[in-house]
Amino acid sequence: MSKHELYVGLMSGTSLDGIDAVLVALSGNTPELLATTFRPYHVTLKQALLSLHQPSHDELHRALLLGNTLAQEYASAVASLLHTAAVTPNEIRAIGCHGQTIRHRPDASYTLQLGNAALLSELSGITVASDFRSRDIAAGGQGAPLVPAFHDKVLRHPDIHRAIVNIGGISNLTNLPPQGTATGFDCGPGNLLMDAWIMLHRNEAYDRDGAWAASGQVIAPLLQALLDGPFLHAPPPKSSGRELFNLAWLENHLSGDEAPVNVQATLLAFSAHAIANAIKTSCKGAKEIYLCGGGAHNQELVRQLRIALPDCLLQPTDKLGIEADWMEAMAFAWLAQQTIQGRSIDLSAVTGARHPCILGAIYQA
């Protein structure tokens, strides 16, 4: 293959579980996934990243050091990916690296993703496109979500109204009507609160299949209090992260007498309601709902979504030819291509940006 056809996408999201890396051929209208790898975060790296989400001592120094560590982790993921695919670095046009978000404050006109793209380019020998959110924010947008542009490119149907839901730490929604403009926004928590709660009480990284949540009982007053929060009722465009949805925020809603398993059941119901309500409000008439991200594997969450959306076909994006686990990493491979080729992306109906922008900064190999 020509080097100009191959891109690497790297995604490490709000869940802080690790790095998704994909090798994608982008020469045609349909992206072709050639190889994948996942590099989990060591617990010490995850804890160090978590500590930066709130103001703390010497955070600037620690953030820059962690950016270097992440660049090394990204480079190792890329090396493993290319070894698996038997592809050399000089065959890759560019790496699209989202970076690790530690602060997302569009209200204050900034966003920060760690990763030191210059070092990643140096270590990998490959051109890197990164910092995709900042240009959108500079144009008055939220800076996220960005993946609706990719969903629009590859998943829109000419006759069927679809919605795509990415359930990562935060859940986000893309509305794809057969005609008209694609829209999208962050719905609210996806896995983030459930993961934090089960780690706190059972020392487990996540609730496999939602089994622990399914064994509990929803606390109705708590669920209503969470659903009454202002973010869920704010109109799009909107985006969110750990700045809002975190354990401290949750504990402000608790009396302390709740059984942990029942809180977990309530958190899962909260995520399901937030997603379903967003679809009902902003995707009226949608007939097909496709899920991607880690939450697509949470059987209890999917079951509750099916109950809440009985008139919709609900399936993973695998059914459309793009595996749910690799959707976001593929999106950033595609976004890198747009950056390298100097193509503007119009996210005005998603993020609220004033005009189309060329997203991302380029670090040449």
C-alpha positions in Angstrom: 0.0 0.0 0.0 1.0 3.6 -0.5 2.2 5.3 2.6 -0.4 8.0 2.1 -3.2 5.5 2.6 -2.2 4.3 6.1 -3.0 6.2 9.3 -2.7 5.2 13.0 -5.4 6.3 15.4 -4.7 6.6 19.2 -7.4 7.1 21.7 -7.2 7.2 25.5 -10.4 8.4 26.9 -12.1 9.5 30.1 -12.3 6.0 31.4 -8.5 6.0 31.9 -8.3 2.3 31.2 -5.5 2.5 28.5 -4.7 3.2 24.9 -6.6 2.0 21.9 -4.4 1.9 18.8 -5.6 1.1 15.3 -4.0 0.9 11.8 -6.5 2.1 9.2 -6.4 2.3 5.4 -8.2 5.5 4.4 -7.8 5.6 0.6 -11.5 4.8 -0.2 -14.8 6.0 1.0 -15.0 3.2 3.6 -12.1 3.0 6.2 -10.5 -0.4 6.4 -9.3 -1.6 9.9 -6.1 -3.5 9.4 -4.8 -4.0 12.9 -5.5 -3.2 16.5 -3.8 -3.2 19.9 -4.7 -2.2 23.4 -2.1 -1.0 25.9 -3.6 -0.9 29.5 -2.5 1.9 31.9 -0.6 0.7 34.9 -2.5 1.6 38.0 0.2 4.1 39.1 -0.2 6.0 35.8 -3.9 6.0 36.1 -3.8 7.4 39.6 -1.3 10.0 38.6 -3.6 11.1 35.8 -6.6 11.1 38.1 -4.8 13.4 40.5 -4.4 16.1 37.8 -8.1 16.5 37.2 -8.4 18.8 40.2 -6.0 21.6 41.2 -3.1 20.2 43.3 0.5 20.9 44.3 3.1 21.3 41.6 0.6 20.2 39.0 2.3 21.9 36.0 5.5 20.1 36.5 3.7 16.8 37.1 1.5 17.3 34.0 4.5 17.8 31.7 6.3 14.8 33.1 3.1 12.7 32.6 2.9 14.1 29.1 6.3 12.6 28.4 5.3 9.3 30.0 2.2 9.2 27.8 4.2 9.9 24.7 6.4 6.9 25.5 3.3 4.7 26.1 1.8 5.9 22.9 5.0 5.2 21.0 5.1 1.7 22.5 1.5 1.1 21.4 2.3 2.2 17.9 5.4 0.0 17.7 3.4 -3.0 18.8 0.6 -2.2 16.3 3.0 -1.9 13.4 4.9 -5.1 14.4 1.6 -7.0 14.4 0.7 -5.6 11.0 4.2 -6.1 9.6 4.3 -2.4 8.5 7.2 0.0 8.9 6.9 3.5 10.2 7.8 5.1 6.9 4.7 3.5 5.4 2.4 5.5 7.8 1.3 8.9 6.6 0.5 10.1 10.2 -0.6 9.3 13.7 -3.8 10.9 15.0 -3.4 11.2 18.7 -6.3 12.5 20.8 -4.1 12.7 24.0 -5.3 12.2 27.6 -7.8 14.9 28.7 -7.1 16.2 32.2 -9.0 19.5 31.9 -11.9 20.3 29.6 -13.2 23.8 30.2 -14.9 25.2 27.2 -16.6 27.7 29.5 -13.2 29.2 30.2 -12.1 28.8 26.5 -9.5 26.0 27.0 -9.0 22.3 27.0 -5.9 20.3 27.9 -4.9 16.9 26.5 -1.5 15.4 27.6 0.7 13.4 25.4 3.7 15.5 24.1 3.1 15.0 20.4 6.5 16.3 19.5 8.1 13.5 21.6 5.7 10.9 20.1 6.8 12.0 16.6 10.5 11.8 17.6 10.1 8.3 19.2 7.9 6.8 16.5 9.5 8.5 13.4 6.0 9.3 12.2 4.3 12.6 11.7 1.7 13.3 14.4 -1.5 15.2 14.3 -2.9 16.1 17.8 -4.6 18.8 19.9 -7.8 18.5 17.8 -10.1 20.2 20.3 -8.3 23.5 20.7 -9.1 24.9 17.3 -12.8 24.2 17.7 -12.8 26.0 21.1 -10.9 29.0 19.5 -13.8 29.2 17.1 -16.3 29.4 19.9 -17.1 25.7 20.0 -17.2 23.2 22.9 -14.2 21.3 21.5 -16.1 18.0 21.9 -17.5 15.7 20.9 -15.5 15.5 17.6 -16.4 11.9 16.5 -19.9 12.9 15.0 -18.0 14.2 12.0 -16.6 10.7 11.4 -20.0 9.0 12.2 -21.5 11.3 9.6 -18.9 10.4 7.0 -19.1 6.6 7.4 -22.4 5.6 9.1 -25.1 7.8 7.6 -27.9 6.0 5.7 -29.7 7.7 2.8 -33.2 6.5 3.9 -33.0 5.4 7.6 -32.8 7.8 10.6 -29.9 6.6 12.8 -28.3 7.6 16.0 -24.9 6.6 17.2 -24.1 6.5 20.9 -20.5 6.3 22.1 -20.5 5.0 25.7 -17.1 5.7 27.2 -16.4 7.5 30.5 -18.8 10.1 29.2 -21.5 9.2 26.7 -22.0 11.2 23.5 -24.6 11.1 20.8 -24.6 11.6 17.1 -28.0 12.2 15.3 -27.9 11.1 11.6 -31.2 11.9 9.9 -31.4 10.7 6.2 -31.4 14.3 5.1 -30.1 17.4 6.8 -27.2 18.2 9.1 -25.7 15.7 11.6 -25.9 16.9 15.2 -24.4 15.6 18.4 -23.4 16.4 22.0 -22.4 14.8 25.3 -25.3 13.1 27.0 -23.8 12.8 30.5 -22.0 10.0 32.3 -21.4 6.7 30.6 -19.1 4.4 32.5 -17.2 7.0 34.6 -19.3 7.0 37.8 -19.9 3.3 37.7 -16.2 2.5 37.3 -15.3 4.9 40.1 -17.9 3.4 42.5 -17.0 -0.2 41.9 -13.3 0.5 42.3 -14.0 2.3 45.6 -16.1 -0.6 47.0 -14.9 -3.7 45.3 -11.5 -2.8 43.9 -12.6 -3.7 40.4 -11.8 -1.6 37.4 -15.4 -1.9 36.0 -18.7 -3.8 36.4 -18.5 -6.6 33.9 -21.8 -6.9 32.0 -23.3 -4.6 34.7 -23.7 -7.7 36.9 -23.1 -5.9 40.2 -25.6 -3.2 39.2 -28.1 -5.8 38.1 -28.0 -7.4 41.5 -29.0 -4.2 43.3 -32.1 -2.0 43.5 -32.4 1.5 42.1 -32.8 4.2 44.7 -35.6 6.2 43.2 -35.0 9.5 45.0 -31.3 9.4 44.3 -31.9 8.7 40.6 -34.3 11.6 40.4 -31.8 13.9 42.1 -29.1 12.9 39.6 -31.4 13.3 36.7 -32.4 16.8 37.9 -28.9 18.1 37.5 -28.5 21.1 35.3 -26.2 19.5 32.7 -28.8 17.0 31.5 -31.3 19.7 31.0 -29.0 22.2 29.3 -29.6 22.5 25.5 -26.8 21.5 23.1 -24.1 22.3 22.2 -22.6 20.8 25.4 -19.7 18.7 26.5 -18.6 17.4 29.9 -16.0 15.3 31.7 -14.6 14.6 35.2 -14.7 18.3 36.0 -18.4 17.8 36.7 -19.1 14.1 37.0 -16.8 12.6 39.7 -17.0 10.8 43.0 -17.1 14.1 45.0 -20.1 15.2 42.9 -21.8 11.8 43.6 -21.1 11.8 47.3 -22.8 15.2 47.6 -26.0 13.4 46.6 -25.6 10.6 49.2 -26.6 10.3 52.8 -24.0 7.6 53.5 -26.6 5.1 54.5 -27.1 3.6 51.0 -26.0 0.1 50.2 -23.2 0.3 47.7 -24.8 -2.2 45.4 -27.9 -0.1 45.2 -25.9 3.0 44.4 -24.3 1.1 41.6 -27.7 0.0 40.3 -28.8 3.7 40.4 -25.7 4.9 38.6 -26.3 2.4 35.8 -30.0 3.6 35.6 -28.7 7.2 35.5 -26.5 6.5 32.5 -29.3 4.7 30.7 -31.8 7.4 31.4 -29.4 10.2 30.3 -28.8 8.4 27.0 -32.4 7.5 26.4 -33.7 10.9 27.2 -31.2 12.6 24.9 -32.3 10.3 22.1 -36.0 11.0 22.7 -35.4 14.7 22.9 -32.9 15.2 20.1 -33.3 12.3 17.7 -37.1 12.2 17.3 -38.0 9.7 14.6 -34.8 7.6 14.8 -35.4 4.0 14.0 -31.9 2.6 14.5 -29.6 3.1 17.5 -26.0 1.9 17.2 -23.7 1.6 20.3 -19.9 1.8 20.5 -17.3 2.3 23.2 -16.8 0.1 26.3 -20.4 0.6 27.5 -21.7 -1.3 24.4 -20.6 -4.5 26.3 -22.5 -3.7 29.4 -25.4 -6.1 29.0 -27.5 -4.6 31.8 -27.1 -1.1 30.4 -28.0 -2.3 26.9 -31.0 -4.1 28.4 -32.3 -1.0 30.1 -31.7 1.1 26.9 -33.8 -1.4 24.9 -36.6 -1.1 27.5 -36.4 2.7 27.4 -36.4 2.8 23.5 -38.8 0.0 22.5 -39.5 1.4 19.0 -35.8 1.5 18.0 -33.5 -1.3 16.7 -30.6 -1.2 19.1 -27.3 -2.9 18.1 -23.5 -2.4 18.3 -21.8 -0.6 15.5 -20.2 -4.0 14.6 -23.4 -4.5 12.6 -22.4 -1.6 10.4 -18.9 -2.9 9.9 -17.0 -0.8 12.5 -16.2 -2.6 15.7 -17.6 -0.9 18.8 -14.2 -1.1 20.6 -12.3 0.7 17.9 -14.7 3.4 16.7 -13.0 6.3 18.5 -9.5 5.4 17.6 -10.5 5.0 13.9 -12.2 8.4 14.1 -8.9 10.0 15.2 -7.0 8.3 12.3 -9.6 9.8 10.0 -9.3 13.2 11.7 -5.5 13.1 11.3 -6.1 12.6 7.6 -8.3 15.6 7.4 -5.7 17.6 9.3 -2.8 16.5 7.0 -4.8 17.2 3.9 -5.9 20.6 5.1 -9.6 19.9 5.1 -12.0 21.9 7.2 -14.6 20.1 9.3 -17.9 21.7 10.0 -18.9 21.0 13.5 -21.1 24.1 14.0 -24.2 21.9 14.6 -22.4 19.7 17.1 -20.0 21.9 19.1 -21.4 25.3 18.3 -18.2 26.5 16.5 -18.8 29.6 14.5 -17.4 28.2 11.2 -15.7 25.1 9.8 -12.1 24.6 11.0 -9.0 22.6 10.1 -8.6 20.8 13.4 -5.4 19.7 15.0 -1.7 20.6 15.1 0.9 18.8 13.0 4.3 17.6 14.3 6.3 16.6 11.2 8.5 13.5 11.5 
